[in-house]
Amino acid sequence: MSTLTRSSAEFRNWADPADDEAELSRLEARLPPLLSVIAGMVDLTGFFTLGHIFTAHITGNLVVAAAAAVHGGTFNLAQALAIPAFMLAVAVVWFIAQASHRRGASLARLLLLVQFLLLAAVLIFSVITKPSANPQGLMAGIAVMIAVSAMACQYALLRLAIPGAISTAVMTGNLTNTVLSLMDMLSHQRPLMTVDAGRLKRSLRLLFGFLVGCIVAATAISLLAEWAWSLPVALAAVAVALS
């Protein structure tokens, strides 16, 4: 009986890593396109309702803030605070991951839930306080920080839980890699890069997903106002379900 127990335990130790690896591969294929749509929705919804602040591509706020400073435009404190808030949120996500003692697919599920809760908080807060009525005000600034934290969670979860996935944040880099890969594939000369058809397809999906997210969000804002945040919340719930 003890021999059988030991054999069963050894089998579970062998099977569990394999199962987790298969689950991680499944998430790596399914999640990034969906997350890129969410990122596009959050970025555009935040930009139009929260004072022209990028809540997903937060480094763009440096350009907007610098332009306002040089040309004497209205200074929005939330633009300056978005980047340190993003960094703090990434650090908090790291602490959550460490404290949970989870790895791989299990950690991805936890962080996807955190992202969903943060986006739900943005929706509830926006519907109650109507920050778009005063995009430079305190309520808009608070909504920005919550949305930025949600995106920080998304980007951190890909690096911590699914490191093989393509980032949903670096769209300029994804676009560059896509164009260079296409040029190498179409050229009769020796390729300048290692052509990876699978990675090229994944990059195209992320670019398309982000664009779709922006278009849908633009339409939703004109029809739903603050309730436009319900769309990324719904997709975040789908991401949790997929995991």
C-alpha positions, 0 to 999 in steps of 0.5 A: 500500500505504501508503495502504491501511495508513493507511486501515486505521489510521484505520478502527481508530481510528474503530471502537475507540472505538465498540466500547468505547462499546457494550461500556460500555453493555452493562456498564452495563445488566448489571453493576449488578443483579448487583453489588447482589446481591453487595453485599447478600450481603457486607453481611449475611454480614459483619454476622452472622458478623463482629461486626455490622459493615456491610461494604458500607454502611460508614457504618452502622458510625458509628451502631452504634459511636455507639450502643455508646459512648452505651449502654455496649455492647461497643466493636468496634475494627473498626467504627471502622477500617472507614471509614478502611479503606474510604477507603484501599482506594478510594485504592488502587483509584484508583492501580491504575486510574492505573497500568493506563492502562485506561479504560472496559470494560477498566478494569471488567474489571480491577477486577472481577477485583480484587474477585473476588480480595478476596472469594475471600480473605475466603472462604479466610481465613474457612474457615481461621480461623473468625472467627465463633467470636469476632466481636470478635477479631483474625481477624474484624477482618482479615476485615472489612477484606478484605471492606470493601476488596472493596466499596470496589473495587466502588463505585470501579469503577462511578465510575471505569469505568462512570460512567453506572451507578447506584451499588450503594452508595446504597440509601437514595438509590435508594429515595428516587428510586424513590418520588419518581419513582413519585409523579410518574408516578402524579400528575396534577399537574405532575411535580416531577422529570424522570421517567426510566422507564429509570432508575426501572427500573434503580433498582428492579432494584438495590433488588430485587437487594440484597434478594435478596442479603440473603435468600439470604445469611441462608439461606446463613449458617444452612446453610453458616456461613463457607462462605456467603462462597462465594456472593458469590465465585461471583457475582463470578466471574460478573461477571468472565465477563460483562465 
